[in-house]
Amino acid sequence: MQGVNPPAFRLRIGKYRVLYEYTNLNDEEVLMIKDIGSRGDIYK
């Protein structure tokens, strides 16, 4: 997604969206899920 720092990503699953980002924590890659919701509610 543009304008988000650190870079965030979105995954579309039917009418739902998952917003997530990758980070490094103690030299391990971590997938952090930021939000899950329906398309109409997730971007508010």
C-alpha positions in Angstrom: 0.0 0.0 0.0 1.3 3.5 -0.8 2.1 6.0 1.8 2.4 3.5 4.7 5.7 3.2 6.6 6.8 0.4 7.1 5.3 -1.0 3.9 2.0 -2.8 4.4 0.4 -5.3 2.1 -3.2 -6.4 1.6 -4.6 -9.8 0.7 -8.0 -10.2 -0.8 -10.1 -13.3 0.2 -13.6 -13.0 -1.3 -15.2 -9.9 0.2 -12.7 -9.8 3.0 -9.3 -8.0 3.2 -6.3 -8.8 5.4 -3.8 -6.0 6.0 -0.3 -7.2 7.0 3.4 -6.2 7.1 6.7 -8.0 7.3 9.2 -7.1 10.0 12.5 -8.5 11.3 12.6 -9.3 15.0 15.8 -10.8 16.4 17.0 -11.8 12.9 13.7 -13.6 12.2 11.1 -12.5 9.7 7.7 -11.9 11.3 4.4 -11.6 9.5 2.3 -9.1 11.5 -1.4 -9.1 10.7 -2.7 -5.5 11.3 -6.4 -5.8 10.5 -9.0 -8.2 9.0 -12.4 -7.1 7.9 -14.9 -6.8 5.1 -14.0 -4.6 2.1 -16.4 -1.8 3.2 -15.0 -1.6 6.7 -11.3 -2.2 6.4 -10.3 1.1 4.9 -12.3 3.4 7.2 
